[in-house]
Every structure is written in structure tokens, then in C-alpha cells.
Amino acid sequence: MRQRPQHLLSRAAKHYRVLFIEEPVFTAEGDAGLPRMDITPRPEGVSPDGVSPHGVSVAVPVLPPGLNDDAVTFHLSQLVHALLAGRDPSSRVLWYYTPAALDFTGDLPAAVTVYDNMDELSAFLGASHQLLAQENALFAKADLVFTGGMSLYAAKRHRHPAVHAFPSSIDARHFAQALSYDGAEPADQAGIPHPRIGFFGVIDERMDLDLVGQLADLRPDWHFIMLGPVVKIDAASLPRRANLHWLGAKGYDELPRYLAGWDAGFMPFALNEATRFISPTKTPEFLAAGVPLVSTPITDVVNPYGTKDLVRIADGAAAMAIHLDGLLTQPRDLWRAAVKRQLAATSWDKTWAAMRTLIEGVAAAKAQPVRKSPAAAQPARHAFTAAPAEQEPAHV
């Protein structure tokens, strides 16, 4: 999946050396050389303009099986500290996507600490009961908190003095390829009849599987194409119909080829705690590809996309079928013009630029010496100093 972390940190790589530490993997008994950290460079470290940035490296901790939580935390701490040993922390940015990582990185010094709060992870299936307490600790440590949507911003804005909303953005050029694609259709989609209604994304507890099955029953002459990995739920629970096509995960680069062959899109999100604060990145991606879209009433889809009539909003399978009827027959010129105006206001480049300005502002402020007041008994203190980008590159 190429989602918010990949979009942002690949852009960060133009200004920093980016080290992305993933969750650990556990191997079979008898694997030699454990624990260890496997590090690989990623293509996200290559900028579109061909200018080599400092790069993205992904570090995957490899641990033996059968460890309890305390042992896992101990080994992760040892591996991360060894990885960063000897590196200057004065220009380091610690960037968190999960508060759980604080358990093994909480003592690491940094110039700036960022919490990019893209989802309400505590509401997800299988979330640790410790996550809320860990998030409180991360709020206390962080210099900046970014939220992945406006509803999440409203829920978190009073918990930290520097919370900034950065809703899902768009790589419009990539998805606009679907508008002019004239190549061969993907082999697994080519034989599926029209009209085609499509979805792409992770298929997990956030999807209303009953709605998907009901919609397929209501419109047996339509064909529903489902792209994405099945995660955290049993694949046997997926509804099966002759007009439902579960095609599995696809690469980011493949998506425009699939979307080019769709007549409309749908986002059948369940309305539950796991979706209460989501801001689906795929919403503007559907629009940039020229695929008209209907969604269940997710707050960050209703506003702004639903209120501007860029996305139809439907509560239930019957309403969704009626809206899709309209989308399949309505003229699209005015809609596409409105979409173009909406998407022109945002991009991942603009989002990263705004984030970087905030990060550099915090780093500069912390680098200023603290003036000693006449009554102070202690000498003045200095915060970490951020290195200029053209010197030794900083770390994220």
C-alpha cells in the first residue's frame, strides 16, 4: 500500500535521511543471527525530478519466536539504539505513527518529535489496551501533532498545544493517468462485463461486508471489483456472488490501469468506532481518476466532498444503489470541473512543505538559548541545534 506515510516520508527524503522502522517479524525456531535489524533502501528515496535526495531506508527488526511483550520491547530498544549509535541527535526528527513505539524509543534524544496521528488506532480490531496510555505519553513528549483529518483534529486539538490538521491529500498526476489510459486492461479485469463498480484499499473490519453483499444482490447485472489485501478478518467471511470479484492486492502503479476501466466507485465503510475518525486517502484518488463515487456517511467524506456534491453519500445498500444509478447516467463535465478546482488546492507536496515549515520552526525555536533571569540560580540552557539542510543531513 502507498498511503500517507509513504507519500510524506518519500518527500521528506529530499531534505532528510529517512529511516523507517517497521514492526518486528518473528522467524521459525533455529534461525541463526537473531535478533537483528534488516535494512533495505526503497525506491521512495528517488525523487520524481531525478535529483537524488538522501533516501529512505526501511529497517525491519527480526526476532526469535515465543518472546513475551517485555522481551520484545527490550530487543527492539537494543536494536534501535545500536542502529543510531554514533549519529548526531542534534538534527534528528523522531516521527511517530504509533504511540506503541514510544516503549522502545522514549529515551532517544531529538531536535523535534512529531506525532502524525493518521488514525484512531485504539479503535481498531486487536488494538492493545495500553495504547491510550501510550498515546498520552506521546502527547507529553511530542513537539508537534499532525492529524490525518478534520474529525480527528476536533477530537485531539485540546490534548496538545500544537495540533495541526493535515487531511488526506492527493498525487493527482498519478491518478489522472486513468483519464487518458488507452493501453491493455489488466488480465484479471478484462473479461468482467460492464457496468463495473470498483473499490480499492485494505479490506478489514472497517468494511461493511453485509452492505457489499446486499448491493450485489440489488444490482445483479452490475459487477463489483474489489482490490486490496484482506487484513485482520477471515477471508471466508467475504460475501461471494457471481458479480463480486475479489481480485486481491495491487501495486500503487497499477491502480490507474484498473480505475480507467471502472464506471463508478464505492466506499462501503461500516459505521463503527474504527471508522469514526477516518479520512480515506482514496476519496480524492477516485476523484482524480475521474471515477464518480458514492460512500457511506463517513464524517471526513461528507465534509467537504459530500457537501460540495463531489461524492454522493448513502446510508445503506438501497440508497447506495439509487445513487449509483444516477452516477452511471449523469453527464460528467461539470462534475469533473468541480473536482479539478477542489483538488487544485491540495497535494502531498504542499502538505509536506507545510509540515516541514512547522518542524523547522520548532527546531529553530528550541535552538535559541534560554535567557537567564536575574533570580535564576541555574545557568542558561540550550536545546538541541538543528543542522542546516545543506550540511550534514538530518534524520527522520
Protein Blocks (a to p, Z undefined) as FASTA:
>chain_A
ZZfklmmmmmmmmmbccddddddddddehiahiacddddddfklpcfklpacebpcdddd
dddehiafklmmmmmmmmmmmmmgoiafklcccddfbfklmmmmmmpccfbdcdddfbcf
klpghiafklmmmmmmmmmmpmbdcdfbfklmmmmmmmpcbdcdddddddfklmmmmmmg
cbdcdfklmmpccdddddeddddfkbcfklmmmmmmmmmmbccddedddehiafklpccd
fkbccebjadfklmmmmmmmpcbdcddddcdfklmmgccfklmmmmmnopacdddddfkl
mpmmlmnopaccdedjklmmmmmmmmmmmcfklmmmmmmmmmmmgcfklmmmmmmmmmmm
mmmmmmpccdddfklmbdcddddddddfklccddZZ
